[in-house]
C-alpha cells in the first residue's frame, strides 16, 4: 500500500544536497532579478557552439520587445543541474536537451509545453526539419522539442594509410569487416580502436549490430516494455555477432583501459596504431583539433557495414539525432518563444552552424553545404541522414536516465566477457523502461 | 572572569558556534536524508512516501552488497599498505639530520595536491598506450589496468597510498619526536640495538598515534569518492563501484534520490559501527597514557 506524504521541499532539497557533499548550485548568476520582466531565459549546454546561440539571440533581440537572455551551464553536469533547477523558481523558459529519455521525466511531471499548437499555427516549425530527427523529441505522439544544433550520426572512421598498407578497404559487409580484422591483425595493428573506459563507445557497437541484425523494431519493443525483446533469437544473434568480433581480437585486449574522452582512442587512430574507430561524427572535429595533418590527409569514414540475412535496412543510422529546445509550461511569453524557435530553421542559423562544423537538420541545409567547414564530410553526413529510414537515438538517451548506469555496466561486462549472454539478457530486461 | 562559569570550565556558550554549525550542516541534513530514504523522489515532483521500498530494493541489490564489500576491502588494503609505510617513514623522518628534513619536505608534496589533480595525473601516467605500461610491458603486460577488477583495485589503493601516506607520516613523525629520549638512552645502556629499540620502545610509544591514524584511514577509506570517480568510474562493470560512488550514481546519474539517501544512511551506520569496533578493540576510549611510570 502506498501512502502519500509531502515533505517540505526546499528543506529536503537543501538537506539531501548537503549530505551528499556535492554542490548542486545551479547556473551561476542570480536569475531572480530578471524574473517577471519582459525576458525569456534560455538555458544551453556550455561549449563552442554557444557562439552561434549568442548570434541568434542577438538577432532575435534586435526586433523583439521580449528579450532573450542566454544562460550556459558548462561541462558534463548539465543534465544533473538541469534536473535540480527545472522545478524551481530559477527554471528557464526554454532549455537545451537530447530529446527522448532526457525529457521524458519532465513530460511525465507535467513541466513541458506541448509544441503542437505552435506547429498548427506555423507548420514550418515541423515541416522544415528532417522527420527522422524531429521525431526524437516526440513523446507519446506529442511534439516537445525543436532541433537546435547539429546532427551527430555514428560512423566508422578509418586511417587510410593503415588500411592501404594492409590492403584493406572500408568494409561494406560484416564479412568484409571480419576479413579486414584478420588482415590488420596480421599487419600488427589493433584493427579497431575502442574507448571502452568511457562505456558509451562500446554501446555504439550494440546499437548498430542490433539494428542490422534485428531491425529498429526490436529496440523499440524493448523500450516499450516488451520483456521478450531482449531474449528473442534476433537479440541473441546480434549478441553472437558482437562476441564473434571481440573474440576475433578486433579491439585488442586493453580497450577497457582506453578512453575517448582523454584523447586515448582518437590518438590510436591518428598515429596508426589502430585502423578503425566507430564514433559519432564529432570524431572529425576532434581529429582536426588534435591531429590536423591526419584529419587533412588520412582520416576516412564510411557507413556501418551491412549484415547478411539481417532484418535492418543497411541505410539505418544510430547516434545523437540532434539537440533540442524544449519549452516550460510556465513560461510567461509563449508567443515570443514561438517566434524565437522559428529562428532554428533560418538561413542565418544554418550558415552559422555549418561555419563551426555542425550539421543542422533543416530542409534548407542542403543549399548551404558548400559553405560548410568541411563540405565533403558535411555532404556525406547529410545524405546519410536524409536517406536513413530510421535514425536510432542512442540507447542511453532513449531509455530513462535511471537505466543508463546499469545499461552501461552490463554492456561493458558482456563485451569484455565477464558476463554471459543469459545474464546480459536478464540485466537488460530488468532496466526500467518508463 | 566570573566564578559563576564553574571551575575554569567554559560554559555552553563557548561550544555554541561549533555546535550550531555542526547541527546545521551535519545533523539536520542527516535527518533529512533519513526521511528521504523512506520516500521516492526524482527531484522533479514532490517526494512520495514509499515506506520500506528503498531499503528492500537495496538489500536485494547485488551491486549494493558488492559495493559494501568493495568499500571494506579498499579500506582494509589502504590500512594494511599505508600503516607500515608511514610508520617507517615517520620514524625515519623524526631524526633531526638535515637530509631527512629536506627529504621529508619532498615526501610531503603529494599531500599538497588536490585529490582530483592527482587522480587525473595517474590516469594519464597509467594509460595503456601512451603511459608507463606501454614502455614497461614486462611488468604491465597489455596494460589493461583499468579493465580488470584486481588491477583496478590495485590502482585505487596505490594512488590513495601515494596521496595519503605523507599525512600519516607526519602524524608518526610528530609522535616519534615526542618519545622521551631517556628511554632510548636506557635501552642503549642495556645493549639494545636499533631494531630492538624500534620494536620495544618506538612502536609501543606510538600506540595512540597508530590508532588515531588508523581511524583516519578507515573513515577516509569508507568515504573514498574522488579517486573512483576520476580513475575508474566504478568500472570495469561495477567492479570498483564502492558504496559512496554507488550513492552518487543513484542520486546524480539515475536521479533516484530515495535510493541514494538509503545508501547514504547505510554508509553512515556501517561507518559508525566500524569506528566503534576499532575504538573498542584498540582501547582508544580508555586513553591509556604511554607515559606511565616516566
Interface residues (C-beta under 8 A of the other chain):
Chain A: X2 X3 X4 X5 X6 X7 X9 X11 X12 X13 X14 X15 X16 X18 X19 X20 X22 X80 X83 X84 X86 X87 X105 X106 X109 X111 X196 X197 X199 X252 X253 X254 X255 X256 X257 X258 X262 X264 X267 X268 X273 X401 X402 X403 X404 X405 X409 X410 X412 X413 X416 X418 X419
Chain B: X25 X28 X29 X30 X31 X32 X33 X35 X36 X39 X41 X42 X43 X44 X45 X46 X47 X48 X49 X50 X51 X123 X124 X126 X127 X128 X129 X130 X142 X143 X144 X145 X146 X147 X148 X233 X234 X235 X236 X237 X238 X247 X248 X249 X251 X252 X253 X254 X255 X256 X257 X260 X261 X264
